[in-house]
Amino acid sequence: MTEERKREIAHYFENLRPEGEYKETSAENWNYNCIAWAANDVQQWWWPERGLGYYWPPGVPFDNKRETLIKIFEIHGYSKCDSTEFEKSYEKVVLYERHESGIEHAARQLQSGSWTSKLGEWEDISHKIPQSVECEDYGTVVQALKRYRKDWDETVTSAGSSGEDRV
């Protein structure tokens, strides 16, 4: 990650600082966005917009309202929950909303307990807590969802970490 990008991140994401608050986990990539990343899809840009390069799951309204994004993640096996805290065997996603424009960002919790976000066209990062990427453009965390991961039952150590690097 360049020094210029670090300055841009510091400008837009006042809760993120490179000194231990986050780390880059993949290079800049225009193929997918945060919603796709949260849904484990690195091949498509998920957004309710018509045009080449955009994808929106069939059977849901063509908008970015909270209930629509909840429905999308429910289709993928998630259910609403009240906590962003790590729970062994559960993968979590959080939705970020701007009051005036709807859901603008999603982040996913990793098996290590850290969170991962795709910053628009920029890099993917891992960060300690979901609130780290709350900002004017993304809004605030408004909903957590979780889904059971049987494969996480089998690989998580008694300490609650799979050995993935923590931020």
N, C-alpha and C positions, 0 to 999 in steps of 0.2 A: 504494500500500500504506500502510495507516495505521500510526501509531506503535505502537498497541496490537498490531497483527499482527506488527510487527517484534519487539516484546518477547516475544510468544508463540513466534515462530520461534526466537529466542535461547534461550528456556527449553527447548524440546523438542529443538532441534538445536544442541547445543553446539559443533559444528564449523563452523557457519554464522554469519557476521557480516555485517551489511549493508554494511560498508565494503569493497566490492570482492570479497567472497566469493560473493555471489549477486545476482541482480536478478530482479524480477518480470517475467514475460513475458506473462501474461494474468491477467485478473481471476478472483476466486473464482467457482467454477462447480460445481454439484452434479450435473451431467449425466454426468460421467465421473470415473474415478479413475486412480490411477497405473498400474495394469496396462493399462487401456484406452489411456492416454496413451502408454505405452511401445510399444503396438501401433498407434499412429497412429489411434486411434478416439476421437473427441470426442462421440460420440452415446450411448454406453452405459456403464454402471457394471459392470465385469467383476469378478465375485466369485462363488465357489461357494456361493451362497445362493439359496433359492427365494423368489420374491416379485416384485411389481411393481417394475420399474426395474432388476432385476438381469439380467445376461447372463453365460452361461458357454458357451464354444465346445463344440459337439457332438463326441462321440467321444473325450472325455478324462474321466478320473475327476473326480468332483465333490468336489474337495478342493484345498488350497493347498500340497501337498507339492512339494518341489523338482523331482522328476521330472515331475510334472504340468505345472508352469509351463514347464519346458524343452520338453516335448512341444508345448505351445501355441505357443511361439515357433518351434519347428522346423516346425510346420504353416505358419507365416507366412514360411518361407524362411531362418530363422536356423539356425546350427549352433554347437555349443559351441566356445569358444576359451579360451585361457589368459591373455589379456591385456586390460586395459582401456585400453591405450594407443591413441591415434589411429592408424588405418591408412587411407590414402587409398583411396577407393572402397568402404569398408565402413562400414555403419551398425551400431552395437553397442548392446546392451541388457545391463544387469546386474540380477541378482535379489538381493534382501536377505532374509535369513532370521533369524528368532528361533528358537533351538534348540527351545524348548518349544511353538511354535505354527506353524511353517512359514514359507512365503514371505509377507512382509507389505508389500513395496514393490518397484517396478521403476523404473529410470531408463533413458533413451535418450541415446545420444551424438549430437550434432548434427554436421552437415557441417563446422562450424567447429572441432570438437574439444572444445567445451564439452559439458556434460551438461545434460539437462532432466528435471525431476521435477514431478509433480503432487502437492502436499502434501494428500492426503485431499480434503476438500471445499474446501480453501483454493486459493490461487493456484498457477499453474504458475510455476516459477522456472528459471533457468539457473544452473549452478554449475560450478566449475572441475574438480573431480574427483568420482568417484562416492562416495568415502568421506565427502564433505562432509555427506551426509544420513544417515550411519549414526547410529543412536540407539537408545534402549531400546525404543521402539515399533516401529521398522522392522528392527532387527537389523543385521547386517553383510553386506557383499557376499560372496556365496558362489559365484556363477556369472556368467561373461560369455558372451555369445553374439554372433555377427555374421552379417551377410548382405551379399552383394555388391550394390552399387547402381550400375548402369551409368550412370544419370543423374548420379551424382557424379563419374564419370570425366571427363565432358564439361564440368563446370562448376567443378571445383576448380582453382585457380591453382597455379602451381609452388611457391608458398609454403605450400600446404596449407590455404588458407582460401578460402572461397567469398565472402568479404566480409561474412558474417554477423557481428554484433557478438560479440566475445569478452567473457567476463565479466572 
